[in-house]
Amino acid sequence: MNITLQAEQEQFIQSLVQMGKYQTAEDAIAAALELLKEQNRQRDEMRLSELRQKIAVGTEQISRGQVTDGEEVFARLLPG
């Protein structure tokens, strides 16, 4: 795969290599991709946690009888 970087991005990567933070541009890009992967993993975990919390709230509401019949909901939503 070949990618084209914007001039600013290329300069940034080259500066990281010149400062000795990475041996090569490829190493810098690999590190950036690892960070992106981790960021996506954390975002997915947050979404899953939020979904689990919403399910727990809904389950608690059901156990307290705080529910509305599905047919009633559709009757309100659909033009009659």
Order of alpha helices (4+ residues) and beta strands (2+ residues): alpha-alpha-alpha
